[in-house]
Amino acid sequence: MSKIINMLVGGALLAAIPVSTTNADGIDPGDVTDMLHAVMDSDRTIYTKMIVGRLVAEHKLITATENFEDDISAPLPAQMFRMGAEAVADRTDLFEYSLQSLWPINKPNAENQTELEKEGLAFVADNIGENFYGEEVIDDLKYFTAVYADVAVAEVCATCHNEHKDSPRTDFKVGDVMGGVVIRIPLDG
Ligand code: HEC
């Protein structure tokens, strides 16, 4: 009987929202963060390849620098990522994301790290190839929080961070986990 009621509720929901492809049980929040991360990570990789790798490194048409406004240059991939995250925060409360690290160049970014975020960043650094998923309560609201490793895929990731005046760590090498992408979704209401 309860099965029939569930099916009816599911059918009613689908009928009410015809464009939805959600089943009656909803989508697993871990699948949602995996999907969001796939988009973010692909966009960042394409920017790095097509702009930084091609126009900056290969053809030397432009430069990419941290002070991109004064220098009239292209922003670094991490800065593009942060500006995107800020623009998303302005338009929706459905989720939030950021690029974080236990050894951050950008300190203000890391100031509000929660205990679960720190745990997740440590976990992805210690368990290569694995993601971290957990739940936390912030200001009485329950959140699903996922952390995805950010790896030094090229020599330049490690050297730029190692030589940066604000970097608290100077021994990064290729293949090291340098930080992580944190995605948070509110679970209630
Ligand atoms: C030319 C220098 C440079 C290169 C190359 C570079 N970064 Fe960064 N990275 C920065 C700077 C500067 C920031 C701080 C940006 C901000 O938020 O304003 C940063 C931020 C980050 C952060 C967020 C935590 C923090 O340190 O503030 C991570 C994680 C990160 N970079 C990983 C990488 C990875 C992985 C690569 C290679 C794919 C890479 N970086 C390449 C300069 C660089």
py3Dmol code that shows the C-alpha trace and the ligand (Angstrom):
import py3Dmol

protein = """\
ATOM      1  CA  MET A   1       0.000   0.000   0.000  1.00  0.00           C
ATOM      2  CA  SER A   2       2.685   2.464   0.968  1.00  0.00           C
ATOM      3  CA  LYS A   3       4.423   1.545  -2.254  1.00  0.00           C
ATOM      4  CA  ILE A   4       1.344   2.560  -4.236  1.00  0.00           C
ATOM      5  CA  ILE A   5       1.099   5.840  -2.351  1.00  0.00           C
ATOM      6  CA  ASN A   6       4.769   6.531  -3.042  1.00  0.00           C
ATOM      7  CA  MET A   7       4.244   5.820  -6.696  1.00  0.00           C
ATOM      8  CA  LEU A   8       1.258   8.130  -6.769  1.00  0.00           C
ATOM      9  CA  VAL A   9       3.190  10.882  -5.032  1.00  0.00           C
ATOM     10  CA  GLY A  10       6.041  10.331  -7.458  1.00  0.00           C
ATOM     11  CA  GLY A  11       3.651  10.453 -10.388  1.00  0.00           C
ATOM     12  CA  ALA A  12       2.007  13.625  -9.067  1.00  0.00           C
ATOM     13  CA  LEU A  13       5.381  15.296  -8.617  1.00  0.00           C
ATOM     14  CA  LEU A  14       6.468  14.388 -12.113  1.00  0.00           C
ATOM     15  CA  ALA A  15       3.145  15.581 -13.502  1.00  0.00           C
ATOM     16  CA  ALA A  16       3.453  18.880 -11.664  1.00  0.00           C
ATOM     17  CA  ILE A  17       6.985  19.488 -12.928  1.00  0.00           C
ATOM     18  CA  PRO A  18       6.985  18.083 -16.451  1.00  0.00           C
ATOM     19  CA  VAL A  19      10.573  19.051 -17.258  1.00  0.00           C
ATOM     20  CA  SER A  20      11.952  17.233 -14.188  1.00  0.00           C
ATOM     21  CA  THR A  21      13.851  13.998 -14.719  1.00  0.00           C
ATOM     22  CA  THR A  22      14.067  13.425 -10.942  1.00  0.00           C
ATOM     23  CA  ASN A  23      12.705  10.131  -9.650  1.00  0.00           C
ATOM     24  CA  ALA A  24      10.494  10.003  -6.544  1.00  0.00           C
ATOM     25  CA  ASP A  25      13.512   9.500  -4.272  1.00  0.00           C
ATOM     26  CA  GLY A  26      15.380  12.530  -5.628  1.00  0.00           C
ATOM     27  CA  ILE A  27      19.011  12.641  -6.710  1.00  0.00           C
ATOM     28  CA  ASP A  28      21.740  11.631  -4.287  1.00  0.00           C
ATOM     29  CA  PRO A  29      23.524  14.817  -3.114  1.00  0.00           C
ATOM     30  CA  GLY A  30      26.882  13.129  -3.831  1.00  0.00           C
ATOM     31  CA  ASP A  31      25.814  12.701  -7.461  1.00  0.00           C
ATOM     32  CA  VAL A  32      24.854  16.389  -7.598  1.00  0.00           C
ATOM     33  CA  THR A  33      28.233  17.536  -6.268  1.00  0.00           C
ATOM     34  CA  ASP A  34      30.001  15.076  -8.611  1.00  0.00           C
ATOM     35  CA  MET A  35      28.119  16.634 -11.546  1.00  0.00           C
ATOM     36  CA  LEU A  36      28.868  20.198 -10.449  1.00  0.00           C
ATOM     37  CA  HIS A  37      32.510  19.311  -9.915  1.00  0.00           C
ATOM     38  CA  ALA A  38      32.758  17.768 -13.397  1.00  0.00           C
ATOM     39  CA  VAL A  39      31.609  21.087 -14.921  1.00  0.00           C
ATOM     40  CA  MET A  40      33.893  23.241 -12.751  1.00  0.00           C
ATOM     41  CA  ASP A  41      36.924  21.056 -13.253  1.00  0.00           C
ATOM     42  CA  SER A  42      36.423  20.796 -17.023  1.00  0.00           C
ATOM     43  CA  ASP A  43      35.976  24.565 -17.380  1.00  0.00           C
ATOM     44  CA  ARG A  44      39.125  25.234 -15.374  1.00  0.00           C
ATOM     45  CA  THR A  45      41.146  22.692 -17.378  1.00  0.00           C
ATOM     46  CA  ILE A  46      39.936  24.143 -20.684  1.00  0.00           C
ATOM     47  CA  TYR A  47      40.787  27.706 -19.561  1.00  0.00           C
ATOM     48  CA  THR A  48      44.236  26.546 -18.460  1.00  0.00           C
ATOM     49  CA  LYS A  49      44.798  24.739 -21.767  1.00  0.00           C
ATOM     50  CA  MET A  50      43.240  27.167 -24.257  1.00  0.00           C
ATOM     51  CA  ILE A  51      44.191  30.491 -22.665  1.00  0.00           C
ATOM     52  CA  VAL A  52      47.188  29.949 -20.408  1.00  0.00           C
ATOM     53  CA  GLY A  53      48.776  27.050 -22.301  1.00  0.00           C
ATOM     54  CA  ARG A  54      48.026  28.292 -25.829  1.00  0.00           C
ATOM     55  CA  LEU A  55      47.891  32.110 -25.836  1.00  0.00           C
ATOM     56  CA  VAL A  56      50.325  32.674 -22.954  1.00  0.00           C
ATOM     57  CA  ALA A  57      52.871  29.860 -23.036  1.00  0.00           C
ATOM     58  CA  GLU A  58      52.810  28.683 -26.658  1.00  0.00           C
ATOM     59  CA  HIS A  59      52.103  31.816 -28.748  1.00  0.00           C
ATOM     60  CA  LYS A  60      53.187  34.457 -26.202  1.00  0.00           C
ATOM     61  CA  LEU A  61      50.346  36.751 -27.293  1.00  0.00           C
ATOM     62  CA  ILE A  62      49.327  37.689 -23.753  1.00  0.00           C
ATOM     63  CA  THR A  63      50.523  37.083 -20.201  1.00  0.00           C
ATOM     64  CA  ALA A  64      48.598  35.639 -17.236  1.00  0.00           C
ATOM     65  CA  THR A  65      49.456  37.262 -13.918  1.00  0.00           C
ATOM     66  CA  GLU A  66      48.078  37.584 -10.407  1.00  0.00           C
ATOM     67  CA  ASN A  67      47.735  41.386 -10.769  1.00  0.00           C
ATOM     68  CA  PHE A  68      45.822  40.979 -13.998  1.00  0.00           C
ATOM     69  CA  GLU A  69      43.926  44.265 -13.671  1.00  0.00           C
ATOM     70  CA  ASP A  70      46.984  46.520 -13.350  1.00  0.00           C
ATOM     71  CA  ASP A  71      49.022  44.388 -15.745  1.00  0.00           C
ATOM     72  CA  ILE A  72      46.204  44.193 -18.338  1.00  0.00           C
ATOM     73  CA  SER A  73      46.851  40.455 -18.509  1.00  0.00           C
ATOM     74  CA  ALA A  74      44.733  37.317 -18.199  1.00  0.00           C
ATOM     75  CA  PRO A  75      43.710  36.154 -14.689  1.00  0.00           C
ATOM     76  CA  LEU A  76      45.262  32.963 -13.282  1.00  0.00           C
ATOM     77  CA  PRO A  77      43.044  29.843 -13.444  1.00  0.00           C
ATOM     78  CA  ALA A  78      42.496  29.940  -9.654  1.00  0.00           C
ATOM     79  CA  GLN A  79      41.355  33.569  -9.917  1.00  0.00           C
ATOM     80  CA  MET A  80      38.952  32.752 -12.775  1.00  0.00           C
ATOM     81  CA  PHE A  81      37.596  29.948 -10.595  1.00  0.00           C
ATOM     82  CA  ARG A  82      37.121  32.238  -7.584  1.00  0.00           C
ATOM     83  CA  MET A  83      35.391  34.947  -9.635  1.00  0.00           C
ATOM     84  CA  GLY A  84      33.015  32.286 -10.980  1.00  0.00           C
ATOM     85  CA  ALA A  85      32.283  31.071  -7.446  1.00  0.00           C
ATOM     86  CA  GLU A  86      31.570  34.650  -6.324  1.00  0.00           C
ATOM     87  CA  ALA A  87      29.210  35.211  -9.273  1.00  0.00           C
ATOM     88  CA  VAL A  88      27.347  31.975  -8.415  1.00  0.00           C
ATOM     89  CA  ALA A  89      27.071  33.062  -4.750  1.00  0.00           C
ATOM     90  CA  ASP A  90      25.404  36.288  -5.954  1.00  0.00           C
ATOM     91  CA  ARG A  91      22.732  34.446  -7.909  1.00  0.00           C
ATOM     92  CA  THR A  92      21.784  31.355  -5.879  1.00  0.00           C
ATOM     93  CA  ASP A  93      21.677  29.867  -2.372  1.00  0.00           C
ATOM     94  CA  LEU A  94      21.146  26.349  -3.744  1.00  0.00           C
ATOM     95  CA  PHE A  95      24.860  25.556  -3.465  1.00  0.00           C
ATOM     96  CA  GLU A  96      28.220  27.210  -2.920  1.00  0.00           C
ATOM     97  CA  TYR A  97      31.752  26.273  -3.887  1.00  0.00           C
ATOM     98  CA  SER A  98      35.325  27.398  -3.459  1.00  0.00           C
ATOM     99  CA  LEU A  99      38.925  26.408  -4.069  1.00  0.00           C
ATOM    100  CA  GLN A 100      40.534  25.808  -0.694  1.00  0.00           C
ATOM    101  CA  SER A 101      43.818  24.606   0.739  1.00  0.00           C
ATOM    102  CA  LEU A 102      45.447  23.791   4.053  1.00  0.00           C
ATOM    103  CA  TRP A 103      48.420  25.792   2.673  1.00  0.00           C
ATOM    104  CA  PRO A 104      46.679  28.768   1.031  1.00  0.00           C
ATOM    105  CA  ILE A 105      48.300  31.672  -0.814  1.00  0.00           C
ATOM    106  CA  ASN A 106      44.984  33.494  -0.456  1.00  0.00           C
ATOM    107  CA  LYS A 107      44.478  33.577   3.336  1.00  0.00           C
ATOM    108  CA  PRO A 108      41.051  35.307   3.436  1.00  0.00           C
ATOM    109  CA  ASN A 109      39.633  32.389   1.438  1.00  0.00           C
ATOM    110  CA  ALA A 110      40.646  29.940   4.153  1.00  0.00           C
ATOM    111  CA  GLU A 111      39.603  32.001   7.185  1.00  0.00           C
ATOM    112  CA  ASN A 112      36.111  30.525   7.366  1.00  0.00           C
ATOM    113  CA  GLN A 113      37.106  26.895   6.812  1.00  0.00           C
ATOM    114  CA  THR A 114      34.847  24.624   8.881  1.00  0.00           C
ATOM    115  CA  GLU A 115      36.125  21.598  10.823  1.00  0.00           C
ATOM    116  CA  LEU A 116      34.563  19.295   8.202  1.00  0.00           C
ATOM    117  CA  GLU A 117      36.258  21.217   5.376  1.00  0.00           C
ATOM    118  CA  LYS A 118      39.632  20.860   7.107  1.00  0.00           C
ATOM    119  CA  GLU A 119      38.959  17.163   7.645  1.00  0.00           C
ATOM    120  CA  GLY A 120      38.000  16.782   3.963  1.00  0.00           C
ATOM    121  CA  LEU A 121      41.062  18.673   2.716  1.00  0.00           C
ATOM    122  CA  ALA A 122      43.322  16.488   4.879  1.00  0.00           C
ATOM    123  CA  PHE A 123      41.510  13.346   3.683  1.00  0.00           C
ATOM    124  CA  VAL A 124      41.894  14.100  -0.048  1.00  0.00           C
ATOM    125  CA  ALA A 125      45.553  15.017   0.506  1.00  0.00           C
ATOM    126  CA  ASP A 126      46.221  11.675   2.253  1.00  0.00           C
ATOM    127  CA  ASN A 127      44.047   9.450   0.031  1.00  0.00           C
ATOM    128  CA  ILE A 128      45.064  10.092  -3.572  1.00  0.00           C
ATOM    129  CA  GLY A 129      42.214   9.539  -6.026  1.00  0.00           C
ATOM    130  CA  GLU A 130      39.429   9.598  -3.419  1.00  0.00           C
ATOM    131  CA  ASN A 131      36.778  12.249  -2.815  1.00  0.00           C
ATOM    132  CA  PHE A 132      35.419  13.225   0.605  1.00  0.00           C
ATOM    133  CA  TYR A 133      31.709  13.495   1.454  1.00  0.00           C
ATOM    134  CA  GLY A 134      30.164  14.542   4.777  1.00  0.00           C
ATOM    135  CA  GLU A 135      27.395  16.428   6.535  1.00  0.00           C
ATOM    136  CA  GLU A 136      27.741  19.452   8.803  1.00  0.00           C
ATOM    137  CA  VAL A 137      25.546  21.962  10.617  1.00  0.00           C
ATOM    138  CA  ILE A 138      26.277  25.660  10.146  1.00  0.00           C
ATOM    139  CA  ASP A 139      24.036  28.285  11.798  1.00  0.00           C
ATOM    140  CA  ASP A 140      21.383  25.592  12.524  1.00  0.00           C
ATOM    141  CA  LEU A 141      21.253  24.517   8.874  1.00  0.00           C
ATOM    142  CA  LYS A 142      22.311  21.054   7.750  1.00  0.00           C
ATOM    143  CA  TYR A 143      24.635  20.852   4.730  1.00  0.00           C
ATOM    144  CA  PHE A 144      26.048  18.141   2.504  1.00  0.00           C
ATOM    145  CA  THR A 145      29.696  18.976   1.872  1.00  0.00           C
ATOM    146  CA  ALA A 146      31.980  17.360  -0.698  1.00  0.00           C
ATOM    147  CA  VAL A 147      35.730  17.894  -1.177  1.00  0.00           C
ATOM    148  CA  TYR A 148      37.595  17.040  -4.404  1.00  0.00           C
ATOM    149  CA  ALA A 149      41.402  16.992  -4.570  1.00  0.00           C
ATOM    150  CA  ASP A 150      43.207  19.692  -6.536  1.00  0.00           C
ATOM    151  CA  VAL A 151      46.431  18.152  -7.822  1.00  0.00           C
ATOM    152  CA  ALA A 152      49.634  19.762  -9.100  1.00  0.00           C
ATOM    153  CA  VAL A 153      49.185  18.430 -12.623  1.00  0.00           C
ATOM    154  CA  ALA A 154      52.079  20.499 -14.028  1.00  0.00           C
ATOM    155  CA  GLU A 155      55.478  21.630 -12.765  1.00  0.00           C
ATOM    156  CA  VAL A 156      54.337  25.248 -12.951  1.00  0.00           C
ATOM    157  CA  CYS A 157      51.609  24.641 -10.299  1.00  0.00           C
ATOM    158  CA  ALA A 158      54.253  23.614  -7.804  1.00  0.00           C
ATOM    159  CA  THR A 159      56.915  26.215  -8.703  1.00  0.00           C
ATOM    160  CA  CYS A 160      54.573  29.204  -8.713  1.00  0.00           C
ATOM    161  CA  HIS A 161      53.153  28.272  -5.287  1.00  0.00           C
ATOM    162  CA  ASN A 162      56.554  27.353  -3.821  1.00  0.00           C
ATOM    163  CA  GLU A 163      58.011  30.710  -4.899  1.00  0.00           C
ATOM    164  CA  HIS A 164      54.997  32.861  -4.005  1.00  0.00           C
ATOM    165  CA  LYS A 165      55.686  35.225  -1.099  1.00  0.00           C
ATOM    166  CA  ASP A 166      52.359  34.396   0.594  1.00  0.00           C
ATOM    167  CA  SER A 167      52.639  30.614   0.292  1.00  0.00           C
ATOM    168  CA  PRO A 168      53.035  28.883   3.674  1.00  0.00           C
ATOM    169  CA  ARG A 169      54.446  25.796   1.914  1.00  0.00           C
ATOM    170  CA  THR A 170      57.465  25.670  -0.394  1.00  0.00           C
ATOM    171  CA  ASP A 171      57.957  21.966  -1.127  1.00  0.00           C
ATOM    172  CA  PHE A 172      55.091  21.170  -3.529  1.00  0.00           C
ATOM    173  CA  LYS A 173      56.002  18.845  -6.379  1.00  0.00           C
ATOM    174  CA  VAL A 174      54.142  17.423  -9.381  1.00  0.00           C
ATOM    175  CA  GLY A 175      51.485  14.929  -8.299  1.00  0.00           C
ATOM    176  CA  ASP A 176      51.000  16.483  -4.842  1.00  0.00           C
ATOM    177  CA  VAL A 177      47.519  17.435  -3.691  1.00  0.00           C
ATOM    178  CA  MET A 178      47.700  21.228  -3.305  1.00  0.00           C
ATOM    179  CA  GLY A 179      44.169  21.809  -2.051  1.00  0.00           C
ATOM    180  CA  GLY A 180      40.615  20.948  -2.918  1.00  0.00           C
ATOM    181  CA  VAL A 181      37.362  22.123  -4.413  1.00  0.00           C
ATOM    182  CA  VAL A 182      34.693  22.326  -1.680  1.00  0.00           C
ATOM    183  CA  ILE A 183      31.027  22.121  -2.750  1.00  0.00           C
ATOM    184  CA  ARG A 184      28.249  22.620  -0.176  1.00  0.00           C
ATOM    185  CA  ILE A 185      24.513  22.023  -0.576  1.00  0.00           C
ATOM    186  CA  PRO A 186      21.908  22.892   2.110  1.00  0.00           C
ATOM    187  CA  LEU A 187      19.834  19.778   2.913  1.00  0.00           C
ATOM    188  CA  ASP A 188      16.861  21.384   4.721  1.00  0.00           C
ATOM    189  CA  GLY A 189      14.285  23.504   2.948  1.00  0.00           C
TER     190      GLY A 189
END
"""
ligand_1 = """\
43
HEC
C 51.566 31.829 -11.768
C 51.287 31.356 -10.432
C 50.350 30.203 -10.200
C 50.216 29.039 -10.896
C 50.950 28.622 -12.158
C 49.224 28.253 -10.206
N 48.747 28.910 -9.133
Fe 47.430 28.217 -7.782
N 47.231 30.061 -7.027
C 48.040 31.143 -7.345
C 47.554 32.311 -6.650
C 48.157 33.708 -6.735
C 46.421 31.900 -5.896
C 45.501 32.745 -5.044
C 44.424 33.213 -5.992
C 43.319 33.964 -5.343
O 42.410 33.351 -4.797
O 43.364 35.181 -5.411
C 46.277 30.467 -6.153
C 45.314 29.669 -5.561
C 45.308 28.302 -5.618
C 44.532 27.433 -4.771
C 43.568 27.899 -3.648
C 44.282 27.984 -2.322
C 45.285 29.108 -2.258
O 46.494 28.793 -2.315
O 44.875 30.282 -2.126
C 44.804 26.167 -5.152
C 44.255 24.888 -4.545
C 45.731 26.231 -6.264
N 46.025 27.543 -6.521
C 46.216 25.147 -6.950
C 46.936 25.267 -8.138
C 47.156 24.182 -9.080
C 46.708 22.755 -8.897
C 47.858 24.720 -10.127
C 48.270 24.053 -11.417
C 47.226 23.418 -12.198
C 48.102 26.124 -9.805
N 47.528 26.416 -8.614
C 48.805 26.987 -10.618
C 49.136 31.114 -8.171
C 49.390 30.123 -9.089
"""
view = py3Dmol.view(width=600, height=400)
view.addModel(protein, "pdb")
view.setStyle({"model": 0}, {"cartoon": {"style": "trace"}})
view.addModel(ligand_1, "xyz")
view.setStyle({"model": 1}, {"stick": {}})
view.zoomTo()
view.show()
